[in-house]
Amino acid sequence: MALTKQKLQEQFSVRKIILPMLLGFGVIGYMLYSNYEPGQFQTLLQANLFWVAMAIAVLLIRDFGYMYRIRYITDKVLSWKQSFNVIMLWEFASCALPSVVGGTTVVAYILFKEKIPLGKSMAQVMVTSMLDNMYFVLAVPLVLYFTKGNVLPEMVGLSGALRETLGYAFFVSYLLVALYAFTMFYALFINPQAVKRLFIRLGQLKPFSRWREAMFRHANELLISSKHLRSKNASYWLHAGVSTIFVWTARYIIIGCLIAAFTHLSLHDHLVIFSRNLIYKIVLFVSVTPGAAGIAELAFPAFFGTFLGSFTTIVVLLYRMLTHYLYLVLGAVIFPRWAARVYKNSDSADETAHISVTSKTLTPQPMAV
């Protein structure tokens, strides 16, 4: 694991908060300026309070679901308070780092500092990643069925060819996510040795040489994780699976609740919004900006603007405040206290020893291929 106390502090620095906020608020400010209409802000006072309360309730329930899941996945080693801290720091890392990087590496280290052995912490992060991707893989066919394929946004000025290209891009993205999810399942539960051999061979090829060390490390992580996860019983997987469905469904319906606060939506409209959210998240996933800042705000009207018209920018602001900026602030507040606690009895020598042991654990070992 390549993280140390100093590197972790850099990930949770003030700069990590300011940059995504500047990007996000800058784009929203420009959108408000470009699309401003008299009485826009007055409409805020006419919001349906039931749906506003529903959006907040779903957000709180979702976070509780994440806490519940991390407790069960870690075999209840974490207390509820520790689970809260881990989830808030995980959300912060996801909001402060580019979406293509994500916060999984940071979270594995955070679990490690919560006294969970390295192998277990890696396994627990891997299983959450696999379950999250499996949810997406299973949810897409369902929403395509219930919405009769009406999931692509109807963007003004979008030609038929471009719309078709967007459809192909989503289909390719779906296949890649599905391939990743089932590869992880195969590697963790069926034949981890075969996947390790594949990673080692790929790392020896010239086109992949720059990622050789990372691929070797990931191969060993798979073996460690597989050994830990194969011992789990049906109850463990039931809790993990149900809580994953719960938290991601809640995550995807927040936008529908916010839109319903300002316009009437039918049940079919809610399903369409839910399905478009799946595509919207794929767009954000490939973003190179911290927490998809700027990209999320620009893409939102294309996917959901048809339900809100000129009021879309206001809802974008509310949505990002609830699901992005809030966690940047919470993470910045929680991290110093968390760091003071977990590093209280650790000096620099202990930290160096941890990293030394970790590096040794993940160094590729000779094996028959």
BADRENLO-262387 format. One record per residue (C-alpha): residue number from 1; residue in one letter; chain; x, y, z negated. Coordinates in steps of 0.001 Angstrom, whole numbers, plus 500000, padded with zeros to 6 digits. Each point is the difference from the previous one (the first is absolute). Layout:
<site resi="NUM" resn="A" chain="A" east="X" north="Y" up="Z"/>
...
This chain:
<site resi="1" resn="M" chain="A" east="500000" north="500000" up="500000"/>
<site resi="2" resn="A" chain="A" east="501624" north="503205" up="501176"/>
<site resi="3" resn="L" chain="A" east="498397" north="502317" up="497465"/>
<site resi="4" resn="T" chain="A" east="501620" north="501521" up="496916"/>
<site resi="5" resn="K" chain="A" east="498749" north="502475" up="497432"/>
<site resi="6" resn="Q" chain="A" east="501497" north="502874" up="501955"/>
<site resi="7" resn="K" chain="A" east="498504" north="498885" up="503310"/>
<site resi="8" resn="L" chain="A" east="496614" north="499462" up="498399"/>
<site resi="9" resn="Q" chain="A" east="500104" north="503521" up="498555"/>
<site resi="10" resn="E" chain="A" east="500722" north="501302" up="503492"/>
<site resi="11" resn="Q" chain="A" east="496877" north="498231" up="501285"/>
<site resi="12" resn="F" chain="A" east="497921" north="501764" up="497319"/>
<site resi="13" resn="S" chain="A" east="501643" north="503418" up="500335"/>
<site resi="14" resn="V" chain="A" east="498175" north="503309" up="500409"/>
<site resi="15" resn="R" chain="A" east="501027" north="500084" up="503651"/>
<site resi="16" resn="K" chain="A" east="498049" north="496787" up="500576"/>
<site resi="17" resn="I" chain="A" east="496876" north="501811" up="498793"/>
<site resi="18" resn="I" chain="A" east="500505" north="503306" up="501766"/>
<site resi="19" resn="L" chain="A" east="500726" north="498677" up="503507"/>
<site resi="20" resn="P" chain="A" east="496779" north="497963" up="500521"/>
<site resi="21" resn="M" chain="A" east="497946" north="502765" up="498383"/>
<site resi="22" resn="L" chain="A" east="501488" north="502634" up="502303"/>
<site resi="23" resn="L" chain="A" east="499384" north="497819" up="503042"/>
<site resi="24" resn="G" chain="A" east="496450" north="499106" up="499005"/>
<site resi="25" resn="F" chain="A" east="498854" north="503431" up="498844"/>
<site resi="26" resn="G" chain="A" east="501743" north="501617" up="502967"/>
<site resi="27" resn="V" chain="A" east="498020" north="497902" up="502473"/>
<site resi="28" resn="I" chain="A" east="496737" north="500505" up="498079"/>
<site resi="29" resn="G" chain="A" east="500616" north="503752" up="499846"/>
<site resi="30" resn="Y" chain="A" east="500502" north="500108" up="503754"/>
<site resi="31" resn="M" chain="A" east="496870" north="497912" up="500574"/>
<site resi="32" resn="L" chain="A" east="497947" north="502311" up="497763"/>
<site resi="33" resn="Y" chain="A" east="501327" north="503045" up="501832"/>
<site resi="34" resn="S" chain="A" east="499303" north="498491" up="503429"/>
<site resi="35" resn="N" chain="A" east="496507" north="498685" up="499218"/>
<site resi="36" resn="Y" chain="A" east="498757" north="502484" up="497445"/>
<site resi="37" resn="E" chain="A" east="496304" north="500828" up="500104"/>
<site resi="38" resn="P" chain="A" east="498138" north="502367" up="497647"/>
<site resi="39" resn="G" chain="A" east="498281" north="498099" up="497202"/>
<site resi="40" resn="Q" chain="A" east="502320" north="496985" up="500154"/>
<site resi="41" resn="F" chain="A" east="501040" north="500235" up="496361"/>
<site resi="42" resn="Q" chain="A" east="496440" north="500812" up="498950"/>
<site resi="43" resn="T" chain="A" east="499063" north="496525" up="501219"/>
<site resi="44" resn="L" chain="A" east="502152" north="498563" up="497220"/>
<site resi="45" resn="L" chain="A" east="497433" north="501229" up="497474"/>
<site resi="46" resn="Q" chain="A" east="497312" north="498016" up="501819"/>
<site resi="47" resn="A" chain="A" east="501816" north="496673" up="499716"/>
<site resi="48" resn="N" chain="A" east="497982" north="496994" up="498882"/>
<site resi="49" resn="L" chain="A" east="501248" north="499510" up="496452"/>
<site resi="50" resn="F" chain="A" east="499016" north="496333" up="499992"/>
<site resi="51" resn="W" chain="A" east="502403" north="499190" up="502840"/>
<site resi="52" resn="V" chain="A" east="502733" north="502207" up="498541"/>
<site resi="53" resn="A" chain="A" east="499663" north="498085" up="496724"/>
<site resi="54" resn="M" chain="A" east="500009" north="496725" up="501962"/>
<site resi="55" resn="A" chain="A" east="503278" north="500951" up="501717"/>
<site resi="56" resn="I" chain="A" east="501643" north="500754" up="496641"/>
<site resi="57" resn="A" chain="A" east="498535" north="496857" up="498414"/>
<site resi="58" resn="V" chain="A" east="501248" north="497832" up="502884"/>
<site resi="59" resn="L" chain="A" east="503467" north="501551" up="499622"/>
<site resi="60" resn="L" chain="A" east="500086" north="499210" up="496271"/>
<site resi="61" resn="I" chain="A" east="498629" north="496498" up="500537"/>
<site resi="62" resn="R" chain="A" east="502579" north="499387" up="502717"/>
<site resi="63" resn="D" chain="A" east="502864" north="500986" up="497699"/>
<site resi="64" resn="F" chain="A" east="498587" north="497781" up="497247"/>
<site resi="65" resn="G" chain="A" east="499892" north="497176" up="502542"/>
<site resi="66" resn="Y" chain="A" east="503668" north="500563" up="500830"/>
<site resi="67" resn="M" chain="A" east="500851" north="499904" up="496288"/>
<site resi="68" resn="Y" chain="A" east="497980" north="496805" up="499563"/>
<site resi="69" resn="R" chain="A" east="501743" north="498384" up="502965"/>
<site resi="70" resn="I" chain="A" east="503548" north="500880" up="498932"/>
<site resi="71" resn="R" chain="A" east="499299" north="498652" up="496496"/>
<site resi="72" resn="Y" chain="A" east="498817" north="496646" up="501323"/>
<site resi="73" resn="I" chain="A" east="502689" north="499733" up="502659"/>
<site resi="74" resn="T" chain="A" east="502631" north="500618" up="497303"/>
<site resi="75" resn="D" chain="A" east="498355" north="497359" up="497764"/>
<site resi="76" resn="K" chain="A" east="498851" north="502732" up="497585"/>
<site resi="77" resn="V" chain="A" east="503584" north="500845" up="499046"/>
<site resi="78" resn="L" chain="A" east="499052" north="503641" up="500518"/>
<site resi="79" resn="S" chain="A" east="497691" north="501745" up="497554"/>
<site resi="80" resn="W" chain="A" east="497192" north="502177" up="501334"/>
<site resi="81" resn="K" chain="A" east="502126" north="503103" up="499344"/>
<site resi="82" resn="Q" chain="A" east="502970" north="498495" up="501828"/>
<site resi="83" resn="S" chain="A" east="497699" north="498988" up="502867"/>
<site resi="84" resn="F" chain="A" east="498715" north="503573" up="500220"/>
<site resi="85" resn="N" chain="A" east="503549" north="501368" up="500161"/>
<site resi="86" resn="V" chain="A" east="501060" north="497478" up="502643"/>
<site resi="87" resn="I" chain="A" east="496993" north="500746" up="502224"/>
<site resi="88" resn="M" chain="A" east="500373" north="503772" up="499676"/>
<site resi="89" resn="L" chain="A" east="503711" north="499809" up="500838"/>
<site resi="90" resn="W" chain="A" east="499219" north="497633" up="502873"/>
<site resi="91" resn="E" chain="A" east="497454" north="502464" up="501395"/>
<site resi="92" resn="F" chain="A" east="502508" north="502822" up="499570"/>
<site resi="93" resn="A" chain="A" east="502650" north="498078" up="501927"/>
<site resi="94" resn="S" chain="A" east="497508" north="499276" up="502789"/>
<site resi="95" resn="C" chain="A" east="499074" north="503693" up="500188"/>
<site resi="96" resn="A" chain="A" east="503578" north="501306" up="499811"/>
<site resi="97" resn="L" chain="A" east="501671" north="497545" up="502393"/>
<site resi="98" resn="P" chain="A" east="499348" north="499530" up="503732"/>
<site resi="99" resn="S" chain="A" east="497234" north="497478" up="500589"/>
<site resi="100" resn="V" chain="A" east="502353" north="497787" up="502028"/>
<site resi="101" resn="V" chain="A" east="502195" north="499727" up="496886"/>
<site resi="102" resn="G" chain="A" east="497279" north="499703" up="497371"/>
<site resi="103" resn="G" chain="A" east="500489" north="499578" up="496262"/>
<site resi="104" resn="T" chain="A" east="500488" north="496237" up="499680"/>
<site resi="105" resn="T" chain="A" east="503766" north="500123" up="499374"/>
<site resi="106" resn="V" chain="A" east="499486" north="502654" up="497353"/>
<site resi="107" resn="V" chain="A" east="497243" north="497971" up="498351"/>
<site resi="108" resn="A" chain="A" east="502091" north="496833" up="499824"/>
<site resi="109" resn="Y" chain="A" east="502640" north="501992" up="498132"/>
<site resi="110" resn="I" chain="A" east="497377" north="501572" up="497724"/>
<site resi="111" resn="L" chain="A" east="498701" north="496527" up="499089"/>
<site resi="112" resn="F" chain="A" east="503579" north="498897" up="499411"/>
<site resi="113" resn="K" chain="A" east="500451" north="502869" up="497521"/>
<site resi="114" resn="E" chain="A" east="496781" north="498915" up="498280"/>
<site resi="115" resn="K" chain="A" east="501886" north="496863" up="498913"/>
<site resi="116" resn="I" chain="A" east="498662" north="497774" up="502784"/>
<site resi="117" resn="P" chain="A" east="502816" north="497818" up="501399"/>
<site resi="118" resn="L" chain="A" east="501274" north="501023" up="503413"/>
<site resi="119" resn="G" chain="A" east="498795" north="496895" up="501827"/>
<site resi="120" resn="K" chain="A" east="496512" north="500326" up="498562"/>
<site resi="121" resn="S" chain="A" east="499773" north="503735" up="500724"/>
<site resi="122" resn="M" chain="A" east="500920" north="499407" up="503649"/>
<site resi="123" resn="A" chain="A" east="497490" north="497159" up="500248"/>
<site resi="124" resn="Q" chain="A" east="497241" north="502121" up="498477"/>
<site resi="125" resn="V" chain="A" east="500611" north="502876" up="502409"/>
<site resi="126" resn="M" chain="A" east="500144" north="497600" up="502940"/>
<site resi="127" resn="V" chain="A" east="496720" north="498337" up="499079"/>
<site resi="128" resn="T" chain="A" east="498226" north="503378" up="499733"/>
<site resi="129" resn="S" chain="A" east="501368" north="500939" up="503428"/>
<site resi="130" resn="M" chain="A" east="498841" north="496685" up="501479"/>
<site resi="131" resn="L" chain="A" east="496524" north="500307" up="498463"/>
<site resi="132" resn="D" chain="A" east="499639" north="503601" up="501169"/>
<site resi="133" resn="N" chain="A" east="500844" north="499027" up="503565"/>
<site resi="134" resn="M" chain="A" east="497735" north="496960" up="499849"/>
<site resi="135" resn="Y" chain="A" east="497113" north="502271" up="498980"/>
<site resi="136" resn="F" chain="A" east="500566" north="502123" up="503113"/>
<site resi="137" resn="V" chain="A" east="500248" north="496922" up="502229"/>
<site resi="138" resn="L" chain="A" east="496701" north="498606" up="498684"/>
<site resi="139" resn="A" chain="A" east="498138" north="503332" up="499771"/>
<site resi="140" resn="V" chain="A" east="500509" north="501065" up="503625"/>
<site resi="141" resn="P" chain="A" east="497989" north="497139" up="501599"/>
<site resi="142" resn="L" chain="A" east="497194" north="500576" up="497504"/>
<site resi="143" resn="V" chain="A" east="499655" north="503723" up="500697"/>
<site resi="144" resn="L" chain="A" east="500267" north="499387" up="503747"/>
<site resi="145" resn="Y" chain="A" east="497065" north="497602" up="499677"/>
<site resi="146" resn="F" chain="A" east="497791" north="502245" up="497874"/>
<site resi="147" resn="T" chain="A" east="500737" north="503173" up="502016"/>
<site resi="148" resn="K" chain="A" east="499791" north="498174" up="503350"/>
<site resi="149" resn="G" chain="A" east="503507" north="501159" up="500868"/>
<site resi="150" resn="N" chain="A" east="499212" north="503703" up="499493"/>
<site resi="151" resn="V" chain="A" east="503172" north="500776" up="498065"/>
<site resi="152" resn="L" chain="A" east="502048" north="502244" up="502287"/>
<site resi="153" resn="P" chain="A" east="499595" north="503754" up="499393"/>
<site resi="154" resn="E" chain="A" east="498128" north="502059" up="502573"/>
<site resi="155" resn="M" chain="A" east="502530" north="502790" up="500461"/>
<site resi="156" resn="V" chain="A" east="499089" north="503014" up="502089"/>
<site resi="157" resn="G" chain="A" east="501973" north="500064" up="503237"/>
<site resi="158" resn="L" chain="A" east="501150" north="496412" up="499606"/>
<site resi="159" resn="S" chain="A" east="499890" north="498323" up="503386"/>
<site resi="160" resn="G" chain="A" east="498900" north="496441" up="500484"/>
<site resi="161" resn="A" chain="A" east="503588" north="498920" up="500723"/>
<site resi="162" resn="L" chain="A" east="501334" north="501594" up="496810"/>
<site resi="163" resn="R" chain="A" east="497203" north="498495" up="497950"/>
<site resi="164" resn="E" chain="A" east="500814" north="496619" up="501478"/>
<site resi="165" resn="T" chain="A" east="503679" north="500538" up="499155"/>
<site resi="166" resn="L" chain="A" east="499043" north="500777" up="496405"/>
<site resi="167" resn="G" chain="A" east="498030" north="496763" up="499901"/>
<site resi="168" resn="Y" chain="A" east="502991" north="498008" up="501251"/>
<site resi="169" resn="A" chain="A" east="502272" north="501732" up="497468"/>
<site resi="170" resn="F" chain="A" east="497667" north="499017" up="497181"/>
<site resi="171" resn="F" chain="A" east="499778" north="496432" up="501285"/>
<site resi="172" resn="V" chain="A" east="503813" north="499719" up="500139"/>
<site resi="173" resn="S" chain="A" east="500292" north="501507" up="496507"/>
<site resi="174" resn="Y" chain="A" east="497443" north="497516" up="498711"/>
<site resi="175" resn="L" chain="A" east="501942" north="497086" up="501491"/>
<site resi="176" resn="L" chain="A" east="503249" north="501257" up="498449"/>
<site resi="177" resn="V" chain="A" east="498401" north="500321" up="496556"/>
<site resi="178" resn="A" chain="A" east="498451" north="496553" up="500380"/>
<site resi="179" resn="L" chain="A" east="503341" north="498531" up="501089"/>
<site resi="180" resn="Y" chain="A" east="501733" north="501595" up="497015"/>
<site resi="181" resn="A" chain="A" east="497337" north="498781" up="497542"/>
<site resi="182" resn="F" chain="A" east="500031" north="496399" up="501222"/>
<site resi="183" resn="T" chain="A" east="503805" north="499956" up="500245"/>
<site resi="184" resn="M" chain="A" east="500173" north="501035" up="496348"/>
<site resi="185" resn="F" chain="A" east="497466" north="497312" up="499098"/>
<site resi="186" resn="Y" chain="A" east="501997" north="497373" up="501891"/>
<site resi="187" resn="A" chain="A" east="503258" north="501188" up="498442"/>
<site resi="188" resn="L" chain="A" east="498673" north="500122" up="496453"/>
<site resi="189" resn="F" chain="A" east="497884" north="496843" up="499886"/>
<site resi="190" resn="I" chain="A" east="500847" north="497633" up="502859"/>
<site resi="191" resn="N" chain="A" east="503626" north="500122" up="501161"/>
<site resi="192" resn="P" chain="A" east="502151" north="502774" up="498495"/>
<site resi="193" resn="Q" chain="A" east="503217" north="498244" up="501062"/>
<site resi="194" resn="A" chain="A" east="499012" north="500151" up="503682"/>
<site resi="195" resn="V" chain="A" east="499273" north="503721" up="499784"/>
<site resi="196" resn="K" chain="A" east="503297" north="500583" up="498197"/>
<site resi="197" resn="R" chain="A" east="501854" north="498205" up="502799"/>
<site resi="198" resn="L" chain="A" east="498140" north="502139" up="502549"/>
<site resi="199" resn="F" chain="A" east="500980" north="503226" up="498212"/>
<site resi="200" resn="I" chain="A" east="503643" north="498915" up="499777"/>
<site resi="201" resn="R" chain="A" east="500142" north="499093" up="503680"/>
<site resi="202" resn="L" chain="A" east="498350" north="503266" up="501026"/>
<site resi="203" resn="G" chain="A" east="502461" north="501918" up="497833"/>
<site resi="204" resn="Q" chain="A" east="502869" north="498369" up="501878"/>
<site resi="205" resn="L" chain="A" east="498712" north="501273" up="503353"/>
<site resi="206" resn="K" chain="A" east="501504" north="503255" up="501260"/>
<site resi="207" resn="P" chain="A" east="496694" north="501924" up="500429"/>
<site resi="208" resn="F" chain="A" east="499182" north="499383" up="496317"/>
<site resi="209" resn="S" chain="A" east="503500" north="500368" up="498570"/>
<site resi="210" resn="R" chain="A" east="499295" north="503392" up="498440"/>
<site resi="211" resn="W" chain="A" east="497239" north="498388" up="497882"/>
<site resi="212" resn="R" chain="A" east="502018" north="496846" up="499190"/>
<site resi="213" resn="E" chain="A" east="500497" north="500744" up="496316"/>
<site resi="214" resn="A" chain="A" east="496343" north="500948" up="499477"/>
<site resi="215" resn="M" chain="A" east="498818" north="496867" up="501817"/>
<site resi="216" resn="F" chain="A" east="502273" north="497756" up="497929"/>
<site resi="217" resn="R" chain="A" east="498786" north="501666" up="496829"/>
<site resi="218" resn="H" chain="A" east="496367" north="499629" up="501006"/>
<site resi="219" resn="A" chain="A" east="500556" north="496314" up="500818"/>
<site resi="220" resn="N" chain="A" east="501251" north="499334" up="496473"/>
<site resi="221" resn="E" chain="A" east="497166" north="502050" up="498528"/>
<site resi="222" resn="L" chain="A" east="497535" north="497727" up="501798"/>
<site resi="223" resn="L" chain="A" east="501564" north="496892" up="498450"/>
<site resi="224" resn="I" chain="A" east="499918" north="501486" up="496499"/>
<site resi="225" resn="S" chain="A" east="496412" north="501181" up="500442"/>
<site resi="226" resn="S" chain="A" east="498830" north="496701" up="501478"/>
<site resi="227" resn="K" chain="A" east="501277" north="498034" up="497020"/>
<site resi="228" resn="H" chain="A" east="498127" north="502280" up="497606"/>
<site resi="229" resn="L" chain="A" east="496694" north="500161" up="501908"/>
<site resi="230" resn="R" chain="A" east="499640" north="496291" up="500759"/>
<site resi="231" resn="S" chain="A" east="499481" north="499307" up="496302"/>
<site resi="232" resn="K" chain="A" east="496855" north="502158" up="499760"/>
<site resi="233" resn="N" chain="A" east="496584" north="498423" up="499461"/>
<site resi="234" resn="A" chain="A" east="496667" north="500686" up="501720"/>
<site resi="235" resn="S" chain="A" east="498889" north="502482" up="497339"/>
<site resi="236" resn="Y" chain="A" east="503036" north="502179" up="500704"/>
<site resi="237" resn="W" chain="A" east="499206" north="500182" up="503718"/>
<site resi="238" resn="L" chain="A" east="496294" north="500549" up="499377"/>
<site resi="239" resn="H" chain="A" east="500696" north="503060" up="497837"/>
<site resi="240" resn="A" chain="A" east="502605" north="501300" up="502446"/>
<site resi="241" resn="G" chain="A" east="497794" north="499471" up="503056"/>
<site resi="242" resn="V" chain="A" east="496758" north="501425" up="498582"/>
<site resi="243" resn="S" chain="A" east="501747" north="503051" up="498542"/>
<site resi="244" resn="T" chain="A" east="501691" north="500645" up="503373"/>
<site resi="245" resn="I" chain="A" east="496643" north="499947" up="501799"/>
<site resi="246" resn="F" chain="A" east="498583" north="502275" up="497307"/>
<site resi="247" resn="V" chain="A" east="502729" north="502673" up="500079"/>
<site resi="248" resn="W" chain="A" east="500341" north="500223" up="503780"/>
<site resi="249" resn="T" chain="A" east="496254" north="500143" up="500577"/>
<site resi="250" resn="A" chain="A" east="499841" north="502846" up="497471"/>
<site resi="251" resn="R" chain="A" east="502956" north="501700" up="501692"/>
<site resi="252" resn="Y" chain="A" east="498264" north="499951" up="503379"/>
<site resi="253" resn="I" chain="A" east="496567" north="501241" up="498866"/>
<site resi="254" resn="I" chain="A" east="501233" north="503197" up="498317"/>
<site resi="255" resn="I" chain="A" east="499923" north="501896" up="503305"/>
<site resi="256" resn="G" chain="A" east="496412" north="498880" up="500612"/>
<site resi="257" resn="C" chain="A" east="498979" north="501294" up="496559"/>
<site resi="258" resn="L" chain="A" east="501579" north="503411" up="500654"/>
<site resi="259" resn="I" chain="A" east="498413" north="500317" up="503445"/>
<site resi="260" resn="A" chain="A" east="496598" north="498978" up="498586"/>
<site resi="261" resn="A" chain="A" east="500296" north="502886" up="497521"/>
<site resi="262" resn="F" chain="A" east="499617" north="502460" up="502887"/>
<site resi="263" resn="T" chain="A" east="497881" north="498176" up="502567"/>
<site resi="264" resn="H" chain="A" east="497472" north="497181" up="500122"/>
<site resi="265" resn="L" chain="A" east="501454" north="496610" up="500906"/>
<site resi="266" resn="S" chain="A" east="498184" north="496783" up="500802"/>
<site resi="267" resn="L" chain="A" east="501305" north="496608" up="498941"/>
<site resi="268" resn="H" chain="A" east="501297" north="499492" up="503543"/>
<site resi="269" resn="D" chain="A" east="501840" north="503349" up="499782"/>
<site resi="270" resn="H" chain="A" east="501697" north="498840" up="496799"/>
<site resi="271" resn="L" chain="A" east="501095" north="496787" up="501756"/>
<site resi="272" resn="V" chain="A" east="501378" north="501963" up="502964"/>
<site resi="273" resn="I" chain="A" east="501917" north="502333" up="497669"/>
<site resi="274" resn="F" chain="A" east="501343" north="497004" up="498087"/>
<site resi="275" resn="S" chain="A" east="501139" north="498330" up="503224"/>
<site resi="276" resn="R" chain="A" east="501627" north="503150" up="501362"/>
<site resi="277" resn="N" chain="A" east="501833" north="500330" up="496710"/>
<site resi="278" resn="L" chain="A" east="501756" north="496727" up="500822"/>
<site resi="279" resn="I" chain="A" east="501327" north="501498" up="503237"/>
<site resi="280" resn="Y" chain="A" east="500763" north="503303" up="498274"/>
<site resi="281" resn="K" chain="A" east="502221" north="498194" up="497483"/>
<site resi="282" resn="I" chain="A" east="501940" north="498351" up="502838"/>
<site resi="283" resn="V" chain="A" east="500758" north="503465" up="501391"/>
<site resi="284" resn="L" chain="A" east="501195" north="501146" up="496578"/>
<site resi="285" resn="F" chain="A" east="502061" north="496858" up="499504"/>
<site resi="286" resn="V" chain="A" east="502295" north="500813" up="502939"/>
<site resi="287" resn="S" chain="A" east="500490" north="503601" up="498875"/>
<site resi="288" resn="V" chain="A" east="503544" north="501138" up="499220"/>
<site resi="289" resn="T" chain="A" east="498971" north="502861" up="497712"/>
<site resi="290" resn="P" chain="A" east="499775" north="499579" up="496183"/>
<site resi="291" resn="G" chain="A" east="496660" north="498410" up="499211"/>
<site resi="292" resn="A" chain="A" east="498936" north="500725" up="503611"/>
<site resi="293" resn="A" chain="A" east="499755" north="503684" up="498970"/>
<site resi="294" resn="G" chain="A" east="498898" north="502143" up="502932"/>
<site resi="295" resn="I" chain="A" east="499179" north="496977" up="502155"/>
<site resi="296" resn="A" chain="A" east="497124" north="498942" up="497732"/>
<site resi="297" resn="E" chain="A" east="498489" north="503479" up="500115"/>
<site resi="298" resn="L" chain="A" east="500344" north="500299" up="503793"/>
<site resi="299" resn="A" chain="A" east="498599" north="496523" up="500723"/>
<site resi="300" resn="F" chain="A" east="497016" north="500269" up="497637"/>
<site resi="301" resn="P" chain="A" east="497762" north="502154" up="502278"/>
<site resi="302" resn="A" chain="A" east="500591" north="497636" up="502929"/>
<site resi="303" resn="F" chain="A" east="498656" north="497046" up="498034"/>
<site resi="304" resn="F" chain="A" east="497297" north="501605" up="497835"/>
<site resi="305" resn="G" chain="A" east="499342" north="503455" up="501456"/>
<site resi="306" resn="T" chain="A" east="496962" north="498791" up="501918"/>
<site resi="307" resn="F" chain="A" east="498140" north="499630" up="496682"/>
<site resi="308" resn="L" chain="A" east="500925" north="503456" up="498634"/>
<site resi="309" resn="G" chain="A" east="500654" north="502427" up="502842"/>
<site resi="310" resn="S" chain="A" east="501642" north="503268" up="498942"/>
<site resi="311" resn="F" chain="A" east="499904" north="498976" up="496327"/>
<site resi="312" resn="T" chain="A" east="502486" north="497180" up="500590"/>
<site resi="313" resn="T" chain="A" east="503035" north="501961" up="498758"/>
<site resi="314" resn="I" chain="A" east="498409" north="500596" up="496586"/>
<site resi="315" resn="V" chain="A" east="499359" north="496269" up="499584"/>
<site resi="316" resn="V" chain="A" east="503581" north="499254" up="501102"/>
<site resi="317" resn="L" chain="A" east="501216" north="502275" up="497201"/>
<site resi="318" resn="L" chain="A" east="497763" north="498312" up="497409"/>
<site resi="319" resn="Y" chain="A" east="500969" north="496524" up="501178"/>
<site resi="320" resn="R" chain="A" east="503751" north="500674" up="499901"/>
<site resi="321" resn="M" chain="A" east="499735" north="501712" up="496614"/>
<site resi="322" resn="L" chain="A" east="498313" north="496908" up="498541"/>
<site resi="323" resn="T" chain="A" east="502123" north="497334" up="501657"/>
<site resi="324" resn="H" chain="A" east="503384" north="501665" up="500560"/>
<site resi="325" resn="Y" chain="A" east="500846" north="503238" up="498177"/>
<site resi="326" resn="L" chain="A" east="498460" north="498760" up="496740"/>
<site resi="327" resn="Y" chain="A" east="502443" north="497072" up="499863"/>
<site resi="328" resn="L" chain="A" east="502978" north="502195" up="500811"/>
<site resi="329" resn="V" chain="A" east="499203" north="502082" up="496931"/>
<site resi="330" resn="L" chain="A" east="499206" north="497007" up="497761"/>
<site resi="331" resn="G" chain="A" east="503161" north="498202" up="501055"/>
<site resi="332" resn="A" chain="A" east="502132" north="503065" up="499284"/>
<site resi="333" resn="V" chain="A" east="498475" north="500254" up="496509"/>
<site resi="334" resn="I" chain="A" east="500200" north="496281" up="499153"/>
<site resi="335" resn="F" chain="A" east="503470" north="499223" up="501368"/>
<site resi="336" resn="P" chain="A" east="502144" north="501968" up="497475"/>
<site resi="337" resn="R" chain="A" east="498238" north="498346" up="497047"/>
<site resi="338" resn="W" chain="A" east="500172" north="496577" up="501596"/>
<site resi="339" resn="A" chain="A" east="503707" north="500406" up="500812"/>
<site resi="340" resn="A" chain="A" east="500757" north="501168" up="496456"/>
<site resi="341" resn="R" chain="A" east="498334" north="496859" up="498643"/>
<site resi="342" resn="V" chain="A" east="501474" north="497336" up="502297"/>
<site resi="343" resn="Y" chain="A" east="503515" north="501472" up="499955"/>
<site resi="344" resn="K" chain="A" east="499963" north="500734" up="496275"/>
<site resi="345" resn="N" chain="A" east="502147" north="497006" up="499104"/>
<site resi="346" resn="S" chain="A" east="501927" north="499825" up="503280"/>
<site resi="347" resn="D" chain="A" east="503373" north="501623" up="500480"/>
<site resi="348" resn="S" chain="A" east="501783" north="500379" up="503325"/>
<site resi="349" resn="A" chain="A" east="501945" north="496782" up="499475"/>
<site resi="350" resn="D" chain="A" east="496797" north="498012" up="499524"/>
<site resi="351" resn="E" chain="A" east="498543" north="501544" up="503130"/>
<site resi="352" resn="T" chain="A" east="503085" north="499152" up="502010"/>
<site resi="353" resn="A" chain="A" east="499807" north="496437" up="498723"/>
<site resi="354" resn="H" chain="A" east="496376" north="499704" up="501093"/>
<site resi="355" resn="I" chain="A" east="500823" north="501131" up="503520"/>
<site resi="356" resn="S" chain="A" east="503099" north="497774" up="500124"/>
<site resi="357" resn="V" chain="A" east="497967" north="496936" up="499068"/>
<site resi="358" resn="T" chain="A" east="497323" north="500976" up="502496"/>
<site resi="359" resn="S" chain="A" east="502474" north="500409" up="502821"/>
<site resi="360" resn="K" chain="A" east="501552" north="496627" up="499224"/>
<site resi="361" resn="T" chain="A" east="496587" north="498358" up="499964"/>
<site resi="362" resn="L" chain="A" east="499135" north="501343" up="503432"/>
<site resi="363" resn="T" chain="A" east="503343" north="499362" up="501701"/>
<site resi="364" resn="P" chain="A" east="499531" north="497529" up="502874"/>
<site resi="365" resn="Q" chain="A" east="501304" north="496544" up="499109"/>
<site resi="366" resn="P" chain="A" east="501419" north="497520" up="502519"/>
<site resi="367" resn="M" chain="A" east="497380" north="497515" up="501094"/>
<site resi="368" resn="A" chain="A" east="499374" north="497435" up="502685"/>
<site resi="369" resn="V" chain="A" east="498135" north="501451" up="502939"/>
